[in-house]
Structures are given as structure tokens and as C-alpha cells.
Amino acid sequence: MLAAHDEVIDVAEEVRAIREEFHFDAVEMAFYTRVLAGRWTMAHRHVPADAIAGYARGELVKQWCRTYKAPAQRSLHFSVCGNEGASKLAIEHCRRADHYYPIWSDSYVDDEFSK
């Protein structure tokens, strides 16, 4: 029983280290990244983390994604792009989407309140 418990702790520590390494501070942005990792990934993929994804933050941002056919989530797998490459591509996805989203949201809010 102790070995299984130790394995869970080891996976959690590895995941924490990976998430720290690829942390992208996007508090002010409409999009953010998250490393896809954990016990399920370890059990089924045999690695503590297998991808990083960019996500839309909030319902209004998701509405923009639906309206303009922009992905509300984009996953980039470490096995395809490499750890560093996947991280950079996910961050760039968030930055680009965050460039266009405020243009729409500013005009959307202005139109709603001008009526």
C-alpha cells in the first residue's frame, strides 16, 4: 500500500514541477494555458504530463470563439511538438486570440450600451 501512495506523491511532484516550468501568467488575458497531467495521464499514457492546452476564459470569450470559429481550446502534445515547442505554441495561441478578442468585445460592449 505504501508503494502506491508513494507513486501518487511522485506523480504529483512531477506534475507540479512541469506546471511550474511551463507556467504562463495570463491573469489579465482572456485565454490561458494549462498542462494536461496527473494520475490518469500516468496510468494511461505512462508519462506524468502529455500536453499543454490553451483555453478561453469565461462565457463571453467562448461566445466569441463560437461566433468567429476560433478554437475555445487548443491542445498541443509534447510527443508531437516537444515540451518546449508545445508550450510556446500554446502561449502563442493564447496571445494571438487575446489580441483579437478585445477588438470584438470592445465593439460588442459599445454597441450594446449605445442603444
N, CA, C and O of each residue as an XYZ file, in Angstrom:
460
protein
N       0.825     -1.201      0.000
C       0.000      0.000      0.000
C       0.863      1.256      0.000
O       0.504      2.250     -0.631
N       1.955      1.225      0.675
C       2.836      2.377      0.759
C       3.428      2.716     -0.608
O       3.612      3.890     -0.932
N       3.727      1.686     -1.413
C       4.308      1.925     -2.730
C       3.340      2.694     -3.627
O       3.750      3.605     -4.346
N       2.052      2.329     -3.587
C       1.057      3.038     -4.402
C       0.927      4.484     -3.951
O       0.810      5.388     -4.778
N       0.948      4.704     -2.642
C       0.871      6.058     -2.101
C       2.088      6.875     -2.530
O       1.955      8.038     -2.912
N       3.264      6.274     -2.468
C       4.489      6.951     -2.891
C       4.435      7.306     -4.372
O       4.909      8.365     -4.785
N       3.852      6.409     -5.167
C       3.742      6.654     -6.608
C       2.852      7.874     -6.878
O       3.177      8.696     -7.735
N       1.743      7.997     -6.161
C       0.839      9.138     -6.315
C       1.550     10.431     -5.942
O       1.409     11.441     -6.631
N       2.318     10.404     -4.847
C       3.074     11.581     -4.424
C       4.119     11.945     -5.468
O       4.296     13.122     -5.783
N       4.818     10.938     -6.013
C       5.829     11.191     -7.040
C       5.206     11.830     -8.277
O       5.762     12.777     -8.833
N       4.052     11.318     -8.713
C       3.370     11.879     -9.882
C       2.969     13.321     -9.595
O       3.148     14.193    -10.445
N       2.435     13.577     -8.421
C       2.015     14.938     -8.065
C       3.198     15.892     -8.064
O       3.081     17.025     -8.531
N       4.326     15.451     -7.548
C       5.519     16.294     -7.531
C       6.032     16.552     -8.942
O       6.441     17.669     -9.260
N       6.013     15.524     -9.793
C       6.444     15.700    -11.182
C       5.511     16.661    -11.924
O       5.965     17.531    -12.666
N       4.221     16.494    -11.715
C       3.241     17.369    -12.364
C       3.434     18.807    -11.903
O       3.410     19.732    -12.715
N       3.625     18.995    -10.608
C       3.851     20.346    -10.073
C       5.097     20.972    -10.710
O       5.085     22.148    -11.072
N       6.162     20.193    -10.843
C       7.400     20.707    -11.445
C       7.189     21.071    -12.917
O       7.681     22.100    -13.381
N       6.467     20.238    -13.639
C       6.206     20.506    -15.055
C       5.326     21.747    -15.202
O       5.583     22.597    -16.055
N       4.297     21.849    -14.379
C       3.416     23.028    -14.447
C       4.157     24.307    -14.084
O       3.898     25.368    -14.651
N       5.067     24.198    -13.148
C       5.880     25.362    -12.772
C       6.790     25.775    -13.926
O       6.949     26.961    -14.216
N       7.384     24.775    -14.579
C       8.302     25.038    -15.692
C       7.605     25.740    -16.852
O       8.186     26.629    -17.473
N       6.370     25.353    -17.149
C       5.652     25.894    -18.297
C       4.557     26.878    -17.897
O       3.619     27.098    -18.663
N       4.660     27.464    -16.725
C       3.663     28.425    -16.245
C       3.670     29.673    -17.129
O       4.725     30.218    -17.456
N       2.493     30.101    -17.498
C       2.312     31.313    -18.298
C       1.340     32.204    -17.536
O       0.170     31.854    -17.381
N       1.807     33.335    -17.066
C       0.990     34.229    -16.255
C       0.045     35.003    -17.161
O       0.438     35.976    -17.805
N      -1.200     34.559    -17.202
C      -2.181     35.159    -18.099
C      -3.406     35.668    -17.350
O      -4.525     35.575    -17.853
N      -3.204     36.195    -16.174
C      -4.316     36.641    -15.334
C      -5.135     37.724    -16.029
O      -6.360     37.743    -15.913
N      -4.480     38.613    -16.740
C      -5.163     39.733    -17.395
C      -5.704     39.377    -18.777
O      -6.352     40.204    -19.417
N      -5.446     38.165    -19.241
C      -5.813     37.779    -20.598
C      -7.125     36.996    -20.624
O      -7.551     36.444    -19.610
N      -7.751     36.958    -21.786
C      -8.990     36.209    -21.969
C      -8.719     34.733    -22.249
O      -9.651     33.930    -22.290
N      -7.458     34.374    -22.441
C      -7.057     32.992    -22.712
C      -5.915     32.620    -21.773
O      -5.127     33.477    -21.374
N      -5.830     31.349    -21.427
C      -4.785     30.885    -20.521
C      -4.339     29.478    -20.915
O      -5.024     28.794    -21.675
N      -3.204     29.057    -20.400
C      -2.698     27.716    -20.682
C      -2.752     26.854    -19.430
O      -2.761     27.351    -18.303
N      -2.789     25.544    -19.665
C      -2.751     24.589    -18.562
C      -2.105     23.305    -19.066
O      -2.434     22.815    -20.147
N      -1.190     22.772    -18.279
C      -0.545     21.499    -18.603
C      -1.533     20.384    -18.286
O      -2.103     20.342    -17.195
N      -1.731     19.489    -19.237
C      -2.632     18.353    -19.053
C      -1.826     17.205    -18.460
O      -0.963     16.628    -19.123
N      -2.116     16.885    -17.217
C      -1.277     15.936    -16.491
C      -2.026     15.345    -15.315
O      -3.115     15.794    -14.960
N      -1.423     14.327    -14.717
C      -1.974     13.771    -13.492
C      -1.935     12.260    -13.453
O      -1.256     11.615    -14.251
N      -2.681     11.706    -12.501
C      -2.671     10.251    -12.306
C      -3.245      9.509    -13.501
O      -2.714      8.471    -13.895
N      -4.336     10.032    -14.094
C      -4.911      9.352    -15.256
C      -3.900      9.308    -16.401
O      -3.726      8.278    -17.054
N      -3.245     10.425    -16.630
C      -2.250     10.501    -17.700
C      -1.117      9.515    -17.443
O      -0.653      8.850    -18.369
N      -0.671      9.417    -16.200
C       0.394      8.477    -15.847
C      -0.077      7.041    -16.054
O       0.671      6.217    -16.582
N      -1.294      6.733    -15.649
C      -1.810      5.369    -15.757
C      -2.061      4.955    -17.207
O      -1.816      3.806    -17.572
N      -2.543      5.874    -18.029
C      -2.916      5.514    -19.397
C      -1.894      5.903    -20.459
O      -1.791      5.243    -21.493
N      -1.150      6.958    -20.213
C      -0.155      7.422    -21.194
C       1.277      7.115    -20.756
O       2.211      7.221    -21.551
N       1.444      6.738    -19.500
C       2.735      6.352    -18.927
C       3.734      7.508    -18.859
O       4.947      7.303    -18.894
N       3.206      8.710    -18.761
C       4.002      9.915    -18.524
C       3.211     10.804    -17.572
O       1.981     10.750    -17.578
N       3.871     11.616    -16.758
C       3.124     12.469    -15.830
C       2.347     13.589    -16.530
O       1.306     14.017    -16.032
N       2.836     14.065    -17.672
C       2.161     15.119    -18.440
C       2.356     14.826    -19.915
O       3.450     14.455    -20.340
N       1.296     14.991    -20.698
C       1.430     14.664    -22.117
C       1.104     15.811    -23.066
O       1.330     15.701    -24.271
N       0.571     16.919    -22.531
C       0.196     18.023    -23.425
C       0.017     19.308    -22.623
O      -0.027     19.311    -21.393
N      -0.083     20.386    -23.372
C      -0.433     21.686    -22.796
C      -1.548     22.240    -23.678
O      -1.540     22.053    -24.895
N      -2.489     22.910    -23.065
C      -3.629     23.423    -23.827
C      -3.866     24.887    -23.516
O      -3.598     25.359    -22.412
N      -4.371     25.590    -24.506
C      -4.823     26.963    -24.333
C      -6.339     26.955    -24.256
O      -6.994     26.282    -25.051
N      -6.903     27.691    -23.312
C      -8.339     27.706    -23.079
C      -8.885     29.127    -23.105
O      -8.196     30.080    -22.741
N     -10.145     29.252    -23.544
C     -10.872     30.511    -23.446
C     -11.355     30.662    -22.009
O     -11.798     29.693    -21.392
N     -11.269     31.875    -21.480
C     -11.662     32.141    -20.098
C     -13.018     32.848    -20.069
O     -13.121     34.004    -20.479
N     -14.045     32.170    -19.591
C     -15.352     32.798    -19.414
C     -16.300     32.599    -20.587
O     -15.886     32.275    -21.700
N     -17.574     32.802    -20.309
C     -18.618     32.537    -21.301
C     -18.589     33.525    -22.469
O     -18.831     33.123    -23.607
N     -18.304     34.791    -22.222
C     -18.263     35.771    -23.305
C     -17.127     35.466    -24.283
O     -17.281     35.637    -25.492
N     -16.014     35.025    -23.766
C     -14.877     34.651    -24.619
C     -15.246     33.419    -25.448
O     -14.920     33.345    -26.633
N     -15.914     32.469    -24.835
C     -16.345     31.273    -25.571
C     -17.361     31.636    -26.646
O     -17.375     31.025    -27.715
N     -18.214     32.629    -26.373
C     -19.162     33.107    -27.378
C     -18.415     33.676    -28.579
O     -18.786     33.424    -29.726
N     -17.366     34.441    -28.314
C     -16.543     34.979    -29.397
C     -15.941     33.847    -30.215
O     -15.917     33.905    -31.445
N     -15.458     32.827    -29.536
C     -14.876     31.672    -30.235
C     -15.909     31.002    -31.143
O     -15.602     30.659    -32.284
N     -17.121     30.817    -30.644
C     -18.178     30.200    -31.458
C     -18.540     31.090    -32.645
O     -18.703     30.601    -33.763
N     -18.665     32.388    -32.404
C     -19.060     33.324    -33.448
C     -18.054     33.350    -34.592
O     -18.435     33.355    -35.762
N     -16.777     33.366    -34.251
C     -15.731     33.507    -35.270
C     -14.988     32.221    -35.561
O     -13.925     32.240    -36.181
N     -15.542     31.102    -35.117
C     -14.978     29.769    -35.392
C     -13.526     29.650    -34.929
O     -12.713     28.967    -35.552
N     -13.224     30.324    -33.834
C     -11.894     30.216    -33.223
C     -11.958     29.103    -32.180
O     -12.977     28.951    -31.507
N     -10.898     28.333    -32.037
C     -10.944     27.252    -31.052
C     -10.973     27.793    -29.618
O     -10.146     28.624    -29.244
N     -11.925     27.316    -28.829
C     -12.004     27.693    -27.414
C     -10.960     26.920    -26.607
O     -10.610     27.305    -25.491
N     -10.472     25.832    -27.186
C      -9.404     25.040    -26.568
C      -8.508     24.519    -27.676
O      -8.981     24.071    -28.721
N      -7.213     24.584    -27.433
C      -6.260     24.026    -28.388
C      -5.205     23.268    -27.604
O      -4.478     23.850    -26.799
N      -5.125     21.964    -27.844
C      -4.158     21.115    -27.151
C      -2.961     20.847    -28.051
O      -3.107     20.583    -29.245
N      -1.792     20.919    -27.464
C      -0.558     20.631    -28.185
C       0.197     19.569    -27.393
O       0.546     19.775    -26.231
N       0.442     18.440    -28.035
C       1.025     17.289    -27.358
C       2.549     17.352    -27.345
O       3.187     17.683    -28.345
N       3.103     17.031    -26.202
C       4.546     17.038    -26.036
C       5.213     16.036    -26.981
O       6.311     16.290    -27.476
N       4.564     14.911    -27.233
C       5.163     13.885    -28.092
C       5.271     14.351    -29.545
O       6.116     13.854    -30.290
N       4.437     15.286    -29.950
C       4.451     15.783    -31.328
C       5.365     17.000    -31.466
O       6.188     17.063    -32.378
N       5.216     17.963    -30.558
C       5.912     19.244    -30.673
C       7.122     19.370    -29.760
O       7.890     20.324    -29.888
N       7.309     18.428    -28.842
C       8.329     18.586    -27.818
C       7.771     19.442    -26.694
O       6.832     20.208    -26.907
N       8.329     19.321    -25.522
C       7.805     20.064    -24.369
C       7.880     21.570    -24.583
O       6.889     22.278    -24.407
N       9.043     22.051    -24.958
C       9.238     23.489    -25.148
C       8.414     24.012    -26.327
O       7.801     25.076    -26.234
N       8.401     23.268    -27.426
C       7.647     23.687    -28.604
C       6.153     23.755    -28.342
O       5.487     24.709    -28.741
N       5.630     22.737    -27.667
C       4.200     22.724    -27.348
C       3.838     23.902    -26.453
O       2.806     24.546    -26.642
N       4.693     24.175    -25.481
C       4.443     25.294    -24.570
C       4.434     26.619    -25.331
O       3.534     27.438    -25.142
N       5.413     26.828    -26.174
C       5.490     28.082    -26.936
C       4.307     28.238    -27.880
O       3.775     29.338    -28.027
N       3.888     27.140    -28.526
C       2.743     27.217    -29.430
C       1.446     27.498    -28.675
O       0.607     28.258    -29.158
N       1.271     26.905    -27.509
C       0.071     27.157    -26.709
C       0.024     28.611    -26.241
O      -1.028     29.248    -26.275
N       1.164     29.123    -25.810
C       1.238     30.525    -25.385
C       0.956     31.453    -26.560
O       0.241     32.445    -26.417
N       1.513     31.132    -27.710
C       1.277     31.973    -28.891
C      -0.195     31.928    -29.308
O      -0.753     32.943    -29.724
N      -0.817     30.765    -29.200
C      -2.256     30.657    -29.480
C      -3.036     31.609    -28.574
O      -3.913     32.337    -29.039
N      -2.717     31.600    -27.294
C      -3.407     32.471    -26.330
C      -3.148     33.938    -26.628
O      -4.067     34.755    -26.571
N      -1.914     34.277    -26.942
C      -1.590     35.684    -27.231
C      -2.314     36.198    -28.468
O      -2.847     37.308    -28.469
N      -2.331     35.391    -29.514
C      -2.988     35.829    -30.750
C      -4.497     35.971    -30.561
O      -5.098     36.956    -30.989
N      -5.094     34.980    -29.920
C      -6.533     35.059    -29.669
C      -6.836     36.248    -28.773
O      -7.843     36.931    -28.963
N      -5.968     36.502    -27.795
C      -6.181     37.618    -26.888
C      -5.968     38.964    -27.584
O      -6.440     39.990    -27.094
N      -5.277     38.974    -28.697
C      -5.137     40.203    -29.474
C      -6.465     40.549    -30.145
O      -6.877     41.709    -30.143
N      -7.143     39.537    -30.726
C      -8.360     39.783    -31.482
C      -9.602     39.879    -30.610
O     -10.520     40.634    -30.933
N      -9.650     39.142    -29.527
C     -10.847     39.142    -28.682
C     -11.211     40.536    -28.156
O     -12.381     40.908    -28.246
N     -10.283     41.325    -27.615
C     -10.677     42.657    -27.109
C     -11.217     43.584    -28.188
O     -12.054     44.440    -27.901
N     -10.760     43.431    -29.408
C     -11.289     44.255    -30.501
C     -12.786     44.005    -30.632
O     -13.573     44.943    -30.756
N     -13.172     42.728    -30.604
C     -14.583     42.367    -30.696
C     -15.338     42.775    -29.437
O     -16.406     43.381    -29.519
N     -14.788     42.447    -28.280
C     -15.523     42.707    -27.038
C     -15.718     44.199    -26.803
O     -16.759     44.605    -26.287
N     -14.743     45.022    -27.168
C     -14.904     46.477    -27.013
C     -16.025     47.000    -27.909
O     -16.829     47.825    -27.475
N     -16.085     46.531    -29.149
C     -17.141     46.985    -30.052
C     -18.481     46.388    -29.640
O     -19.514     47.043    -29.773
N     -18.478     45.153    -29.143
C     -19.705     44.492    -28.692
C     -20.294     45.242    -27.510
O     -21.496     45.508    -27.486
N     -19.478     45.583    -26.540
C     -19.949     46.294    -25.361
C     -20.436     47.689    -25.746
O     -21.474     48.140    -25.262
N     -19.691     48.373    -26.615
C     -20.091     49.709    -27.051
C     -21.443     49.662    -27.766
O     -22.296     50.519    -27.531
N     -21.646     48.667    -28.637
C     -22.897     48.544    -29.377
C     -24.055     48.271    -28.428
O     -25.135     48.833    -28.610
N     -23.866     47.443    -27.440
C     -24.923     47.089    -26.501
C     -25.369     48.297    -25.684
O     -26.560     48.477    -25.433
N     -24.405     49.128    -25.269
C     -24.747     50.241    -24.400
C     -25.148     51.506    -25.176
O     -25.694     52.443    -24.592
N     -24.884     51.534    -26.464
C     -25.233     52.727    -27.231
C     -26.702     52.739    -27.654
O     -27.205     53.756    -28.131
N     -27.384     51.612    -27.478
C     -28.802     51.525    -27.884
C     -29.713     52.125    -26.860
O     -30.930     52.134    -27.045
